[in-house]
Amino acid sequence: MMILQQENRICPTCGGSHFTKGVMKSSNANVRPIGKPFSFGSPVIFTFCKQCGEVASIKIENPEKF
């Protein structure tokens, strides 16, 4: 697990400064294009506080699939 420490990123919930990333890769958890039910879509990447779990950002891993 990667720990991210960015001098400008402070958790608004607990004041922590250590963040990490996690990915949801299950085919059920992928974000899919609207109107394309048979598309595989893309996994979702979360950046969150290591201390309290507050999510700082959510990013689509492969936006080109849309």
mmCIF file of the N, C-alpha and C atoms, coordinates in Angstrom:
data_MODEL
# 
_entry.id   MODEL 
# 
loop_
_atom_site.group_PDB 
_atom_site.id 
_atom_site.type_symbol 
_atom_site.label_atom_id 
_atom_site.label_alt_id 
_atom_site.label_comp_id 
_atom_site.label_asym_id 
_atom_site.label_entity_id 
_atom_site.label_seq_id 
_atom_site.pdbx_PDB_ins_code 
_atom_site.Cartn_x 
_atom_site.Cartn_y 
_atom_site.Cartn_z 
_atom_site.occupancy 
_atom_site.B_iso_or_equiv 
_atom_site.pdbx_formal_charge 
_atom_site.auth_seq_id 
_atom_site.auth_comp_id 
_atom_site.auth_asym_id 
_atom_site.auth_atom_id 
_atom_site.pdbx_PDB_model_num 
ATOM 1   N N  . MET A 1 1  ? 0.840   -1.174 0.000   1.00 0.00 ? 1  MET A N  1 
ATOM 2   C CA . MET A 1 1  ? 0.000   0.000  0.000   1.00 0.00 ? 1  MET A CA 1 
ATOM 3   C C  . MET A 1 1  ? 0.887   1.240  0.000   1.00 0.00 ? 1  MET A C  1 
ATOM 4   N N  . MET A 1 2  ? 0.583   2.172  -0.879  1.00 0.00 ? 2  MET A N  1 
ATOM 5   C CA . MET A 1 2  ? 1.368   3.383  -1.023  1.00 0.00 ? 2  MET A CA 1 
ATOM 6   C C  . MET A 1 2  ? 0.849   4.455  -0.076  1.00 0.00 ? 2  MET A C  1 
ATOM 7   N N  . ILE A 1 3  ? 1.752   5.104  0.659   1.00 0.00 ? 3  ILE A N  1 
ATOM 8   C CA . ILE A 1 3  ? 1.367   6.225  1.524   1.00 0.00 ? 3  ILE A CA 1 
ATOM 9   C C  . ILE A 1 3  ? 1.771   7.506  0.820   1.00 0.00 ? 3  ILE A C  1 
ATOM 10  N N  . LEU A 1 4  ? 0.833   8.410  0.675   1.00 0.00 ? 4  LEU A N  1 
ATOM 11  C CA . LEU A 1 4  ? 1.091   9.687  0.035   1.00 0.00 ? 4  LEU A CA 1 
ATOM 12  C C  . LEU A 1 4  ? 1.146   10.774 1.085   1.00 0.00 ? 4  LEU A C  1 
ATOM 13  N N  . GLN A 1 5  ? 2.201   11.553 1.053   1.00 0.00 ? 5  GLN A N  1 
ATOM 14  C CA . GLN A 1 5  ? 2.282   12.685 1.966   1.00 0.00 ? 5  GLN A CA 1 
ATOM 15  C C  . GLN A 1 5  ? 2.503   13.922 1.122   1.00 0.00 ? 5  GLN A C  1 
ATOM 16  N N  . GLN A 1 6  ? 1.506   14.748 1.038   1.00 0.00 ? 6  GLN A N  1 
ATOM 17  C CA . GLN A 1 6  ? 1.584   15.965 0.259   1.00 0.00 ? 6  GLN A CA 1 
ATOM 18  C C  . GLN A 1 6  ? 1.493   17.138 1.211   1.00 0.00 ? 6  GLN A C  1 
ATOM 19  N N  . GLU A 1 7  ? 2.409   18.071 1.063   1.00 0.00 ? 7  GLU A N  1 
ATOM 20  C CA . GLU A 1 7  ? 2.474   19.170 2.031   1.00 0.00 ? 7  GLU A CA 1 
ATOM 21  C C  . GLU A 1 7  ? 1.199   20.001 2.087   1.00 0.00 ? 7  GLU A C  1 
ATOM 22  N N  . ASN A 1 8  ? 0.406   20.022 1.024   1.00 0.00 ? 8  ASN A N  1 
ATOM 23  C CA . ASN A 1 8  ? -0.817  20.824 1.020   1.00 0.00 ? 8  ASN A CA 1 
ATOM 24  C C  . ASN A 1 8  ? -2.068  20.020 1.337   1.00 0.00 ? 8  ASN A C  1 
ATOM 25  N N  . ARG A 1 9  ? -1.951  18.709 1.494   1.00 0.00 ? 9  ARG A N  1 
ATOM 26  C CA . ARG A 1 9  ? -3.149  17.889 1.711   1.00 0.00 ? 9  ARG A CA 1 
ATOM 27  C C  . ARG A 1 9  ? -3.284  17.563 3.188   1.00 0.00 ? 9  ARG A C  1 
ATOM 28  N N  . ILE A 1 10 ? -4.344  18.081 3.774   1.00 0.00 ? 10 ILE A N  1 
ATOM 29  C CA . ILE A 1 10 ? -4.675  17.817 5.181   1.00 0.00 ? 10 ILE A CA 1 
ATOM 30  C C  . ILE A 1 10 ? -6.109  17.295 5.207   1.00 0.00 ? 10 ILE A C  1 
ATOM 31  N N  . CYS A 1 11 ? -6.337  16.237 5.941   1.00 0.00 ? 11 CYS A N  1 
ATOM 32  C CA . CYS A 1 11 ? -7.663  15.666 6.049   1.00 0.00 ? 11 CYS A CA 1 
ATOM 33  C C  . CYS A 1 11 ? -8.585  16.637 6.786   1.00 0.00 ? 11 CYS A C  1 
ATOM 34  N N  . PRO A 1 12 ? -9.734  16.979 6.187   1.00 0.00 ? 12 PRO A N  1 
ATOM 35  C CA . PRO A 1 12 ? -10.651 17.914 6.849   1.00 0.00 ? 12 PRO A CA 1 
ATOM 36  C C  . PRO A 1 12 ? -11.369 17.289 8.043   1.00 0.00 ? 12 PRO A C  1 
ATOM 37  N N  . THR A 1 13 ? -11.362 15.970 8.146   1.00 0.00 ? 13 THR A N  1 
ATOM 38  C CA . THR A 1 13 ? -12.069 15.292 9.236   1.00 0.00 ? 13 THR A CA 1 
ATOM 39  C C  . THR A 1 13 ? -11.207 15.147 10.479  1.00 0.00 ? 13 THR A C  1 
ATOM 40  N N  . CYS A 1 14 ? -9.940  14.705 10.297  1.00 0.00 ? 14 CYS A N  1 
ATOM 41  C CA . CYS A 1 14 ? -9.107  14.421 11.470  1.00 0.00 ? 14 CYS A CA 1 
ATOM 42  C C  . CYS A 1 14 ? -7.811  15.220 11.522  1.00 0.00 ? 14 CYS A C  1 
ATOM 43  N N  . GLY A 1 15 ? -7.490  15.956 10.454  1.00 0.00 ? 15 GLY A N  1 
ATOM 44  C CA . GLY A 1 15 ? -6.261  16.739 10.429  1.00 0.00 ? 15 GLY A CA 1 
ATOM 45  C C  . GLY A 1 15 ? -5.037  15.936 10.024  1.00 0.00 ? 15 GLY A C  1 
ATOM 46  N N  . GLY A 1 16 ? -5.219  14.664 9.668   1.00 0.00 ? 16 GLY A N  1 
ATOM 47  C CA . GLY A 1 16 ? -4.100  13.812 9.262   1.00 0.00 ? 16 GLY A CA 1 
ATOM 48  C C  . GLY A 1 16 ? -3.487  14.266 7.952   1.00 0.00 ? 16 GLY A C  1 
ATOM 49  N N  . SER A 1 17 ? -2.238  13.849 7.701   1.00 0.00 ? 17 SER A N  1 
ATOM 50  C CA . SER A 1 17 ? -1.554  14.238 6.463   1.00 0.00 ? 17 SER A CA 1 
ATOM 51  C C  . SER A 1 17 ? -1.011  13.034 5.698   1.00 0.00 ? 17 SER A C  1 
ATOM 52  N N  . HIS A 1 18 ? -1.382  11.821 6.102   1.00 0.00 ? 18 HIS A N  1 
ATOM 53  C CA . HIS A 1 18 ? -0.943  10.620 5.408   1.00 0.00 ? 18 HIS A CA 1 
ATOM 54  C C  . HIS A 1 18 ? -2.129  10.040 4.637   1.00 0.00 ? 18 HIS A C  1 
ATOM 55  N N  . PHE A 1 19 ? -1.947  9.936  3.326   1.00 0.00 ? 19 PHE A N  1 
ATOM 56  C CA . PHE A 1 19 ? -3.003  9.437  2.453   1.00 0.00 ? 19 PHE A CA 1 
ATOM 57  C C  . PHE A 1 19 ? -2.499  8.223  1.690   1.00 0.00 ? 19 PHE A C  1 
ATOM 58  N N  . THR A 1 20 ? -3.414  7.381  1.265   1.00 0.00 ? 20 THR A N  1 
ATOM 59  C CA . THR A 1 20 ? -3.074  6.207  0.477   1.00 0.00 ? 20 THR A CA 1 
ATOM 60  C C  . THR A 1 20 ? -4.126  6.041  -0.607  1.00 0.00 ? 20 THR A C  1 
ATOM 61  N N  . LYS A 1 21 ? -3.837  5.155  -1.568  1.00 0.00 ? 21 LYS A N  1 
ATOM 62  C CA . LYS A 1 21 ? -4.780  4.900  -2.653  1.00 0.00 ? 21 LYS A CA 1 
ATOM 63  C C  . LYS A 1 21 ? -5.213  3.450  -2.607  1.00 0.00 ? 21 LYS A C  1 
ATOM 64  N N  . GLY A 1 22 ? -6.463  3.230  -2.981  1.00 0.00 ? 22 GLY A N  1 
ATOM 65  C CA . GLY A 1 22 ? -7.007  1.889  -3.113  1.00 0.00 ? 22 GLY A CA 1 
ATOM 66  C C  . GLY A 1 22 ? -7.868  1.855  -4.361  1.00 0.00 ? 22 GLY A C  1 
ATOM 67  N N  . VAL A 1 23 ? -8.051  0.652  -4.926  1.00 0.00 ? 23 VAL A N  1 
ATOM 68  C CA . VAL A 1 23 ? -8.808  0.524  -6.160  1.00 0.00 ? 23 VAL A CA 1 
ATOM 69  C C  . VAL A 1 23 ? -9.909  -0.523 -5.996  1.00 0.00 ? 23 VAL A C  1 
ATOM 70  N N  . MET A 1 24 ? -11.074 -0.233 -6.576  1.00 0.00 ? 24 MET A N  1 
ATOM 71  C CA . MET A 1 24 ? -12.156 -1.206 -6.650  1.00 0.00 ? 24 MET A CA 1 
ATOM 72  C C  . MET A 1 24 ? -12.093 -1.798 -8.047  1.00 0.00 ? 24 MET A C  1 
ATOM 73  N N  . LYS A 1 25 ? -11.728 -3.096 -8.153  1.00 0.00 ? 25 LYS A N  1 
ATOM 74  C CA . LYS A 1 25 ? -11.536 -3.704 -9.464  1.00 0.00 ? 25 LYS A CA 1 
ATOM 75  C C  . LYS A 1 25 ? -12.549 -4.779 -9.804  1.00 0.00 ? 25 LYS A C  1 
ATOM 76  N N  . SER A 1 26 ? -13.430 -5.099 -8.919  1.00 0.00 ? 26 SER A N  1 
ATOM 77  C CA . SER A 1 26 ? -14.448 -6.102 -9.222  1.00 0.00 ? 26 SER A CA 1 
ATOM 78  C C  . SER A 1 26 ? -15.279 -5.627 -10.404 1.00 0.00 ? 26 SER A C  1 
ATOM 79  N N  . SER A 1 27 ? -15.661 -6.545 -11.279 1.00 0.00 ? 27 SER A N  1 
ATOM 80  C CA . SER A 1 27 ? -16.477 -6.131 -12.435 1.00 0.00 ? 27 SER A CA 1 
ATOM 81  C C  . SER A 1 27 ? -17.796 -5.509 -11.990 1.00 0.00 ? 27 SER A C  1 
ATOM 82  N N  . ASN A 1 28 ? -18.275 -5.854 -10.803 1.00 0.00 ? 28 ASN A N  1 
ATOM 83  C CA . ASN A 1 28 ? -19.500 -5.249 -10.279 1.00 0.00 ? 28 ASN A CA 1 
ATOM 84  C C  . ASN A 1 28 ? -19.272 -3.831 -9.780  1.00 0.00 ? 28 ASN A C  1 
ATOM 85  N N  . ALA A 1 29 ? -18.024 -3.487 -9.459  1.00 0.00 ? 29 ALA A N  1 
ATOM 86  C CA . ALA A 1 29 ? -17.717 -2.170 -8.905  1.00 0.00 ? 29 ALA A CA 1 
ATOM 87  C C  . ALA A 1 29 ? -17.269 -1.173 -9.969  1.00 0.00 ? 29 ALA A C  1 
ATOM 88  N N  . ASN A 1 30 ? -17.040 -1.633 -11.192 1.00 0.00 ? 30 ASN A N  1 
ATOM 89  C CA . ASN A 1 30 ? -16.605 -0.730 -12.247 1.00 0.00 ? 30 ASN A CA 1 
ATOM 90  C C  . ASN A 1 30 ? -17.671 0.311  -12.566 1.00 0.00 ? 30 ASN A C  1 
ATOM 91  N N  . VAL A 1 31 ? -17.217 1.494  -12.952 1.00 0.00 ? 31 VAL A N  1 
ATOM 92  C CA . VAL A 1 31 ? -18.108 2.529  -13.444 1.00 0.00 ? 31 VAL A CA 1 
ATOM 93  C C  . VAL A 1 31 ? -18.296 2.255  -14.928 1.00 0.00 ? 31 VAL A C  1 
ATOM 94  N N  . ARG A 1 32 ? -19.549 2.234  -15.355 1.00 0.00 ? 32 ARG A N  1 
ATOM 95  C CA . ARG A 1 32 ? -19.855 1.931  -16.754 1.00 0.00 ? 32 ARG A CA 1 
ATOM 96  C C  . ARG A 1 32 ? -20.516 3.134  -17.422 1.00 0.00 ? 32 ARG A C  1 
ATOM 97  N N  . PRO A 1 33 ? -20.300 3.279  -18.733 1.00 0.00 ? 33 PRO A N  1 
ATOM 98  C CA . PRO A 1 33 ? -20.959 4.364  -19.451 1.00 0.00 ? 33 PRO A CA 1 
ATOM 99  C C  . PRO A 1 33 ? -22.481 4.199  -19.399 1.00 0.00 ? 33 PRO A C  1 
ATOM 100 N N  . ILE A 1 34 ? -23.195 5.294  -19.256 1.00 0.00 ? 34 ILE A N  1 
ATOM 101 C CA . ILE A 1 34 ? -24.654 5.270  -19.257 1.00 0.00 ? 34 ILE A CA 1 
ATOM 102 C C  . ILE A 1 34 ? -25.122 4.817  -20.644 1.00 0.00 ? 34 ILE A C  1 
ATOM 103 N N  . GLY A 1 35 ? -26.083 3.912  -20.656 1.00 0.00 ? 35 GLY A N  1 
ATOM 104 C CA . GLY A 1 35 ? -26.634 3.439  -21.917 1.00 0.00 ? 35 GLY A CA 1 
ATOM 105 C C  . GLY A 1 35 ? -25.854 2.307  -22.562 1.00 0.00 ? 35 GLY A C  1 
ATOM 106 N N  . LYS A 1 36 ? -24.780 1.850  -21.904 1.00 0.00 ? 36 LYS A N  1 
ATOM 107 C CA . LYS A 1 36 ? -23.977 0.742  -22.436 1.00 0.00 ? 36 LYS A CA 1 
ATOM 108 C C  . LYS A 1 36 ? -23.872 -0.339 -21.369 1.00 0.00 ? 36 LYS A C  1 
ATOM 109 N N  . PRO A 1 37 ? -24.952 -1.083 -21.133 1.00 0.00 ? 37 PRO A N  1 
ATOM 110 C CA . PRO A 1 37 ? -24.980 -2.054 -20.034 1.00 0.00 ? 37 PRO A CA 1 
ATOM 111 C C  . PRO A 1 37 ? -23.988 -3.202 -20.179 1.00 0.00 ? 37 PRO A C  1 
ATOM 112 N N  . PHE A 1 38 ? -23.498 -3.463 -21.380 1.00 0.00 ? 38 PHE A N  1 
ATOM 113 C CA . PHE A 1 38 ? -22.573 -4.578 -21.568 1.00 0.00 ? 38 PHE A CA 1 
ATOM 114 C C  . PHE A 1 38 ? -21.111 -4.138 -21.604 1.00 0.00 ? 38 PHE A C  1 
ATOM 115 N N  . SER A 1 39 ? -20.857 -2.868 -21.362 1.00 0.00 ? 39 SER A N  1 
ATOM 116 C CA . SER A 1 39 ? -19.486 -2.355 -21.302 1.00 0.00 ? 39 SER A CA 1 
ATOM 117 C C  . SER A 1 39 ? -18.829 -2.799 -20.000 1.00 0.00 ? 39 SER A C  1 
ATOM 118 N N  . PHE A 1 40 ? -17.519 -3.076 -20.056 1.00 0.00 ? 40 PHE A N  1 
ATOM 119 C CA . PHE A 1 40 ? -16.794 -3.445 -18.841 1.00 0.00 ? 40 PHE A CA 1 
ATOM 120 C C  . PHE A 1 40 ? -16.496 -2.231 -17.968 1.00 0.00 ? 40 PHE A C  1 
ATOM 121 N N  . GLY A 1 41 ? -16.482 -1.052 -18.563 1.00 0.00 ? 41 GLY A N  1 
ATOM 122 C CA . GLY A 1 41 ? -16.247 0.159  -17.784 1.00 0.00 ? 41 GLY A CA 1 
ATOM 123 C C  . GLY A 1 41 ? -14.817 0.251  -17.289 1.00 0.00 ? 41 GLY A C  1 
ATOM 124 N N  . SER A 1 42 ? -14.651 0.850  -16.131 1.00 0.00 ? 42 SER A N  1 
ATOM 125 C CA . SER A 1 42 ? -13.320 1.100  -15.588 1.00 0.00 ? 42 SER A CA 1 
ATOM 126 C C  . SER A 1 42 ? -13.329 0.987  -14.066 1.00 0.00 ? 42 SER A C  1 
ATOM 127 N N  . PRO A 1 43 ? -12.220 0.470  -13.490 1.00 0.00 ? 43 PRO A N  1 
ATOM 128 C CA . PRO A 1 43 ? -12.084 0.469  -12.031 1.00 0.00 ? 43 PRO A CA 1 
ATOM 129 C C  . PRO A 1 43 ? -12.064 1.905  -11.485 1.00 0.00 ? 43 PRO A C  1 
ATOM 130 N N  . VAL A 1 44 ? -12.349 2.027  -10.211 1.00 0.00 ? 44 VAL A N  1 
ATOM 131 C CA . VAL A 1 44 ? -12.399 3.321  -9.527  1.00 0.00 ? 44 VAL A CA 1 
ATOM 132 C C  . VAL A 1 44 ? -11.253 3.367  -8.512  1.00 0.00 ? 44 VAL A C  1 
ATOM 133 N N  . ILE A 1 45 ? -10.503 4.479  -8.511  1.00 0.00 ? 45 ILE A N  1 
ATOM 134 C CA . ILE A 1 45 ? -9.382  4.671  -7.584  1.00 0.00 ? 45 ILE A CA 1 
ATOM 135 C C  . ILE A 1 45 ? -9.805  5.679  -6.519  1.00 0.00 ? 45 ILE A C  1 
ATOM 136 N N  . PHE A 1 46 ? -9.605  5.320  -5.266  1.00 0.00 ? 46 PHE A N  1 
ATOM 137 C CA . PHE A 1 46 ? -9.911  6.203  -4.137  1.00 0.00 ? 46 PHE A CA 1 
ATOM 138 C C  . PHE A 1 46 ? -8.605  6.635  -3.475  1.00 0.00 ? 46 PHE A C  1 
ATOM 139 N N  . THR A 1 47 ? -8.473  7.920  -3.172  1.00 0.00 ? 47 THR A N  1 
ATOM 140 C CA . THR A 1 47 ? -7.384  8.425  -2.343  1.00 0.00 ? 47 THR A CA 1 
ATOM 141 C C  . THR A 1 47 ? -8.025  8.790  -1.016  1.00 0.00 ? 47 THR A C  1 
ATOM 142 N N  . PHE A 1 48 ? -7.484  8.223  0.076   1.00 0.00 ? 48 PHE A N  1 
ATOM 143 C CA . PHE A 1 48 ? -8.128  8.433  1.372   1.00 0.00 ? 48 PHE A CA 1 
ATOM 144 C C  . PHE A 1 48 ? -7.115  8.576  2.494   1.00 0.00 ? 48 PHE A C  1 
ATOM 145 N N  . CYS A 1 49 ? -7.580  9.188  3.592   1.00 0.00 ? 49 CYS A N  1 
ATOM 146 C CA . CYS A 1 49 ? -6.760  9.425  4.773   1.00 0.00 ? 49 CYS A CA 1 
ATOM 147 C C  . CYS A 1 49 ? -6.455  8.098  5.459   1.00 0.00 ? 49 CYS A C  1 
ATOM 148 N N  . LYS A 1 50 ? -5.177  7.848  5.745   1.00 0.00 ? 50 LYS A N  1 
ATOM 149 C CA . LYS A 1 50 ? -4.777  6.612  6.423   1.00 0.00 ? 50 LYS A CA 1 
ATOM 150 C C  . LYS A 1 50 ? -5.248  6.578  7.863   1.00 0.00 ? 50 LYS A C  1 
ATOM 151 N N  . GLN A 1 51 ? -5.477  7.720  8.457   1.00 0.00 ? 51 GLN A N  1 
ATOM 152 C CA . GLN A 1 51 ? -5.846  7.770  9.874   1.00 0.00 ? 51 GLN A CA 1 
ATOM 153 C C  . GLN A 1 51 ? -7.335  7.501  10.095  1.00 0.00 ? 51 GLN A C  1 
ATOM 154 N N  . CYS A 1 52 ? -8.200  8.145  9.308   1.00 0.00 ? 52 CYS A N  1 
ATOM 155 C CA . CYS A 1 52 ? -9.638  8.016  9.577   1.00 0.00 ? 52 CYS A CA 1 
ATOM 156 C C  . CYS A 1 52 ? -10.446 7.434  8.424   1.00 0.00 ? 52 CYS A C  1 
ATOM 157 N N  . GLY A 1 53 ? -9.857  7.338  7.233   1.00 0.00 ? 53 GLY A N  1 
ATOM 158 C CA . GLY A 1 53 ? -10.556 6.756  6.092   1.00 0.00 ? 53 GLY A CA 1 
ATOM 159 C C  . GLY A 1 53 ? -11.350 7.744  5.254   1.00 0.00 ? 53 GLY A C  1 
ATOM 160 N N  . GLU A 1 54 ? -11.323 9.025  5.597   1.00 0.00 ? 54 GLU A N  1 
ATOM 161 C CA . GLU A 1 54 ? -12.036 10.043 4.817   1.00 0.00 ? 54 GLU A CA 1 
ATOM 162 C C  . GLU A 1 54 ? -11.513 10.027 3.377   1.00 0.00 ? 54 GLU A C  1 
ATOM 163 N N  . VAL A 1 55 ? -12.422 9.972  2.397   1.00 0.00 ? 55 VAL A N  1 
ATOM 164 C CA . VAL A 1 55 ? -12.036 9.940  0.989   1.00 0.00 ? 55 VAL A CA 1 
ATOM 165 C C  . VAL A 1 55 ? -11.736 11.359 0.510   1.00 0.00 ? 55 VAL A C  1 
ATOM 166 N N  . ALA A 1 56 ? -10.511 11.543 -0.020  1.00 0.00 ? 56 ALA A N  1 
ATOM 167 C CA . ALA A 1 56 ? -10.088 12.855 -0.506  1.00 0.00 ? 56 ALA A CA 1 
ATOM 168 C C  . ALA A 1 56 ? -10.377 13.014 -1.996  1.00 0.00 ? 56 ALA A C  1 
ATOM 169 N N  . SER A 1 57 ? -10.320 11.904 -2.766  1.00 0.00 ? 57 SER A N  1 
ATOM 170 C CA . SER A 1 57 ? -10.651 11.993 -4.187  1.00 0.00 ? 57 SER A CA 1 
ATOM 171 C C  . SER A 1 57 ? -11.068 10.622 -4.718  1.00 0.00 ? 57 SER A C  1 
ATOM 172 N N  . ILE A 1 58 ? -11.858 10.674 -5.761  1.00 0.00 ? 58 ILE A N  1 
ATOM 173 C CA . ILE A 1 58 ? -12.293 9.477  -6.475  1.00 0.00 ? 58 ILE A CA 1 
ATOM 174 C C  . ILE A 1 58 ? -11.953 9.722  -7.941  1.00 0.00 ? 58 ILE A C  1 
ATOM 175 N N  . LYS A 1 59 ? -11.273 8.745  -8.559  1.00 0.00 ? 59 LYS A N  1 
ATOM 176 C CA . LYS A 1 59 ? -10.825 8.914  -9.933  1.00 0.00 ? 59 LYS A CA 1 
ATOM 177 C C  . LYS A 1 59 ? -11.135 7.656  -10.733 1.00 0.00 ? 59 LYS A C  1 
ATOM 178 N N  . ILE A 1 60 ? -11.523 7.815  -11.990 1.00 0.00 ? 60 ILE A N  1 
ATOM 179 C CA . ILE A 1 60 ? -11.754 6.701  -12.893 1.00 0.00 ? 60 ILE A CA 1 
ATOM 180 C C  . ILE A 1 60 ? -10.396 6.305  -13.475 1.00 0.00 ? 60 ILE A C  1 
ATOM 181 N N  . GLU A 1 61 ? -10.043 5.023  -13.356 1.00 0.00 ? 61 GLU A N  1 
ATOM 182 C CA . GLU A 1 61 ? -8.722  4.561  -13.783 1.00 0.00 ? 61 GLU A CA 1 
ATOM 183 C C  . GLU A 1 61 ? -8.534  4.689  -15.302 1.00 0.00 ? 61 GLU A C  1 
ATOM 184 N N  . ASN A 1 62 ? -9.546  4.376  -16.092 1.00 0.00 ? 62 ASN A N  1 
ATOM 185 C CA . ASN A 1 62 ? -9.429  4.399  -17.551 1.00 0.00 ? 62 ASN A CA 1 
ATOM 186 C C  . ASN A 1 62 ? -10.517 5.265  -18.176 1.00 0.00 ? 62 ASN A C  1 
ATOM 187 N N  . PRO A 1 63 ? -10.402 6.587  -18.087 1.00 0.00 ? 63 PRO A N  1 
ATOM 188 C CA . PRO A 1 63 ? -11.458 7.464  -18.608 1.00 0.00 ? 63 PRO A CA 1 
ATOM 189 C C  . PRO A 1 63 ? -11.635 7.335  -20.133 1.00 0.00 ? 63 PRO A C  1 
ATOM 190 N N  . GLU A 1 64 ? -10.625 6.856  -20.828 1.00 0.00 ? 64 GLU A N  1 
ATOM 191 C CA . GLU A 1 64 ? -10.727 6.709  -22.275 1.00 0.00 ? 64 GLU A CA 1 
ATOM 192 C C  . GLU A 1 64 ? -11.788 5.677  -22.696 1.00 0.00 ? 64 GLU A C  1 
ATOM 193 N N  . LYS A 1 65 ? -12.239 4.839  -21.770 1.00 0.00 ? 65 LYS A N  1 
ATOM 194 C CA . LYS A 1 65 ? -13.276 3.857  -22.073 1.00 0.00 ? 65 LYS A CA 1 
ATOM 195 C C  . LYS A 1 65 ? -14.650 4.512  -22.208 1.00 0.00 ? 65 LYS A C  1 
ATOM 196 N N  . PHE A 1 66 ? -14.737 5.780  -21.910 1.00 0.00 ? 66 PHE A N  1 
ATOM 197 C CA . PHE A 1 66 ? -16.006 6.499  -22.014 1.00 0.00 ? 66 PHE A CA 1 
ATOM 198 C C  . PHE A 1 66 ? -16.005 7.331  -23.255 1.00 0.00 ? 66 PHE A C  1 
# 
